[in-house]
Amino acid sequence: MDNAALGIVRSYIENHLDKTDSKPEFEVFTVWKAKALQNWKFLISSTLPDGMYYELTFNGDRHEWYLDAYKKFENKVYPENIVLETA
């Protein structure tokens, strides 16, 4: 299951690289995964400096994979006391 998930994301990345650039070397890796009943959920990233991450879901009933690709725009830290004051 892990190899299939990583292969799907690697293929997606390779198919979406700029065709005019040389193909970079990169690795894909699992950040997090979970299994619930017959379904799997993976969060996957790569070593490319593009800010992308991928959510991959395996539907065990239909034996289908679903891929969502996301771009991280920002990572902010909020102290706990600020979060509590606005709630």
PyRosetta script that sets phi, psi and omega in degrees:
from pyrosetta import init, pose_from_sequence

init()
pose = pose_from_sequence("MDNAALGIVRSYIENHLDKTDSKPEFEVFTVWKAKALQNWKFLISSTLPDGMYYELTFNGDRHEWYLDAYKKFENKVYPENIVLETA")
pose.set_psi(1, -43.8)
pose.set_omega(1, -179.3)
pose.set_phi(2, -61.9)
pose.set_psi(2, -46.2)
pose.set_omega(2, -179.4)
pose.set_phi(3, -63.4)
pose.set_psi(3, -37.5)
pose.set_omega(3, 178.2)
pose.set_phi(4, -64.0)
pose.set_psi(4, -45.0)
pose.set_omega(4, -179.8)
pose.set_phi(5, -61.8)
pose.set_psi(5, -47.4)
pose.set_omega(5, 179.8)
pose.set_phi(6, -64.4)
pose.set_psi(6, -37.1)
pose.set_omega(6, 178.6)
pose.set_phi(7, -66.1)
pose.set_psi(7, -39.5)
pose.set_omega(7, 178.7)
pose.set_phi(8, -62.8)
pose.set_psi(8, -45.7)
pose.set_omega(8, -178.6)
pose.set_phi(9, -68.2)
pose.set_psi(9, -42.3)
pose.set_omega(9, 177.9)
pose.set_phi(10, -58.5)
pose.set_psi(10, -45.3)
pose.set_omega(10, 179.5)
pose.set_phi(11, -62.2)
pose.set_psi(11, -42.9)
pose.set_omega(11, 178.7)
pose.set_phi(12, -60.1)
pose.set_psi(12, -47.2)
pose.set_omega(12, -179.5)
pose.set_phi(13, -61.2)
pose.set_psi(13, -48.5)
pose.set_omega(13, -178.7)
pose.set_phi(14, -59.1)
pose.set_psi(14, -37.8)
pose.set_omega(14, 179.9)
pose.set_phi(15, -74.3)
pose.set_psi(15, -15.8)
pose.set_omega(15, -178.2)
pose.set_phi(16, -110.4)
pose.set_psi(16, 7.2)
pose.set_omega(16, 174.4)
pose.set_phi(17, -72.0)
pose.set_psi(17, 151.8)
pose.set_omega(17, 177.5)
pose.set_phi(18, -62.5)
pose.set_psi(18, 122.6)
pose.set_omega(18, -175.0)
pose.set_phi(19, -67.8)
pose.set_psi(19, -20.2)
pose.set_omega(19, -178.7)
pose.set_phi(20, -85.2)
pose.set_psi(20, -12.5)
pose.set_omega(20, 178.4)
pose.set_phi(21, -92.2)
pose.set_psi(21, 158.1)
pose.set_omega(21, 173.1)
pose.set_phi(22, -71.5)
pose.set_psi(22, 151.0)
pose.set_omega(22, -177.0)
pose.set_phi(23, -73.0)
pose.set_psi(23, 117.4)
pose.set_omega(23, -179.5)
pose.set_phi(24, -78.3)
pose.set_psi(24, 155.6)
pose.set_omega(24, 172.1)
pose.set_phi(25, -84.6)
pose.set_psi(25, 136.0)
pose.set_omega(25, 179.9)
pose.set_phi(26, -155.9)
pose.set_psi(26, 160.9)
pose.set_omega(26, 176.1)
pose.set_phi(27, -117.3)
pose.set_psi(27, 151.2)
pose.set_omega(27, 170.3)
pose.set_phi(28, -113.5)
pose.set_psi(28, 146.9)
pose.set_omega(28, -176.4)
pose.set_phi(29, -148.8)
pose.set_psi(29, 152.5)
pose.set_omega(29, 179.0)
pose.set_phi(30, -83.7)
pose.set_psi(30, 126.7)
pose.set_omega(30, 176.0)
pose.set_phi(31, -88.6)
pose.set_psi(31, -39.8)
pose.set_omega(31, -176.6)
pose.set_phi(32, -159.1)
pose.set_psi(32, 148.1)
pose.set_omega(32, 173.4)
pose.set_phi(33, -150.2)
pose.set_psi(33, 155.1)
pose.set_omega(33, 178.2)
pose.set_phi(34, -151.2)
pose.set_psi(34, 152.0)
pose.set_omega(34, 176.8)
pose.set_phi(35, -122.4)
pose.set_psi(35, 130.7)
pose.set_omega(35, 175.4)
pose.set_phi(36, -130.4)
pose.set_psi(36, 116.1)
pose.set_omega(36, -174.2)
pose.set_phi(37, 55.9)
pose.set_psi(37, -121.0)
pose.set_omega(37, -178.5)
pose.set_phi(38, -98.9)
pose.set_psi(38, 9.2)
pose.set_omega(38, -175.8)
pose.set_phi(39, -106.7)
pose.set_psi(39, 150.9)
pose.set_omega(39, 177.9)
pose.set_phi(40, -124.1)
pose.set_psi(40, 145.8)
pose.set_omega(40, 174.0)
pose.set_phi(41, -130.1)
pose.set_psi(41, 130.7)
pose.set_omega(41, 179.2)
pose.set_phi(42, -125.0)
pose.set_psi(42, 139.8)
pose.set_omega(42, 164.1)
pose.set_phi(43, -110.7)
pose.set_psi(43, 122.7)
pose.set_omega(43, -172.5)
pose.set_phi(44, -128.2)
pose.set_psi(44, 144.8)
pose.set_omega(44, 176.3)
pose.set_phi(45, -134.0)
pose.set_psi(45, 179.5)
pose.set_omega(45, 177.8)
pose.set_phi(46, -135.7)
pose.set_psi(46, 171.5)
pose.set_omega(46, 178.4)
pose.set_phi(47, -84.5)
pose.set_psi(47, 0.2)
pose.set_omega(47, 176.4)
pose.set_phi(48, -68.7)
pose.set_psi(48, 141.3)
pose.set_omega(48, -179.1)
pose.set_phi(49, -85.3)
pose.set_psi(49, 50.1)
pose.set_omega(49, -174.7)
pose.set_phi(50, -107.4)
pose.set_psi(50, -2.6)
pose.set_omega(50, 178.5)
pose.set_phi(51, 73.1)
pose.set_psi(51, 13.9)
pose.set_omega(51, -178.0)
pose.set_phi(52, -91.7)
pose.set_psi(52, 148.6)
pose.set_omega(52, 166.9)
pose.set_phi(53, -141.7)
pose.set_psi(53, 161.3)
pose.set_omega(53, -168.7)
pose.set_phi(54, -131.7)
pose.set_psi(54, 133.8)
pose.set_omega(54, 175.3)
pose.set_phi(55, -108.3)
pose.set_psi(55, 120.9)
pose.set_omega(55, -176.6)
pose.set_phi(56, -121.9)
pose.set_psi(56, 128.2)
pose.set_omega(56, -178.6)
pose.set_phi(57, -122.2)
pose.set_psi(57, 133.9)
pose.set_omega(57, 173.9)
pose.set_phi(58, -107.1)
pose.set_psi(58, 120.9)
pose.set_omega(58, 177.3)
pose.set_phi(59, -90.7)
pose.set_psi(59, 106.8)
pose.set_omega(59, -177.4)
pose.set_phi(60, -68.6)
pose.set_psi(60, -25.1)
pose.set_omega(60, 177.7)
pose.set_phi(61, -70.4)
pose.set_psi(61, -42.7)
pose.set_omega(61, -176.6)
pose.set_phi(62, -99.6)
pose.set_psi(62, -7.0)
pose.set_omega(62, -176.4)
pose.set_phi(63, 53.6)
pose.set_psi(63, 51.4)
pose.set_omega(63, -179.8)
pose.set_phi(64, -128.2)
pose.set_psi(64, 149.6)
pose.set_omega(64, 174.3)
pose.set_phi(65, -105.3)
pose.set_psi(65, 143.6)
pose.set_omega(65, 175.4)
pose.set_phi(66, -125.4)
pose.set_psi(66, 132.4)
pose.set_omega(66, -177.5)
pose.set_phi(67, -119.9)
pose.set_psi(67, 129.5)
pose.set_omega(67, 171.0)
pose.set_phi(68, -119.4)
pose.set_psi(68, 130.5)
pose.set_omega(68, 179.1)
pose.set_phi(69, -110.8)
pose.set_psi(69, 131.6)
pose.set_omega(69, -176.6)
pose.set_phi(70, -126.9)
pose.set_psi(70, 151.3)
pose.set_omega(70, 173.7)
pose.set_phi(71, -115.8)
pose.set_psi(71, 129.1)
pose.set_omega(71, 178.7)
pose.set_phi(72, -81.6)
pose.set_psi(72, 122.8)
pose.set_omega(72, -179.3)
pose.set_phi(73, -97.2)
pose.set_psi(73, -32.2)
pose.set_omega(73, -175.1)
pose.set_phi(74, -160.0)
pose.set_psi(74, 151.8)
pose.set_omega(74, 175.1)
pose.set_phi(75, -133.8)
pose.set_psi(75, 108.6)
pose.set_omega(75, -177.6)
pose.set_phi(76, -113.7)
pose.set_psi(76, 149.1)
pose.set_omega(76, 176.9)
pose.set_phi(77, -106.8)
pose.set_psi(77, 132.2)
pose.set_omega(77, 176.8)
pose.set_phi(78, -120.9)
pose.set_psi(78, 118.7)
pose.set_omega(78, 175.6)
pose.set_phi(79, -59.2)
pose.set_psi(79, 147.6)
pose.set_omega(79, -176.4)
pose.set_phi(80, -55.8)
pose.set_psi(80, -41.2)
pose.set_omega(80, -176.4)
pose.set_phi(81, -65.5)
pose.set_psi(81, -30.8)
pose.set_omega(81, 177.3)
pose.set_phi(82, -69.8)
pose.set_psi(82, -41.2)
pose.set_omega(82, 179.4)
pose.set_phi(83, -63.7)
pose.set_psi(83, -42.4)
pose.set_omega(83, -179.6)
pose.set_phi(84, -67.6)
pose.set_psi(84, -34.6)
pose.set_omega(84, -178.7)
pose.set_phi(85, -67.8)
pose.set_psi(85, -29.8)
pose.set_omega(85, -177.3)
pose.set_phi(86, -90.6)
pose.set_psi(86, -9.7)
pose.set_omega(86, -176.7)
pose.set_phi(87, -80.5)
pose.dump_pdb("model.pdb")
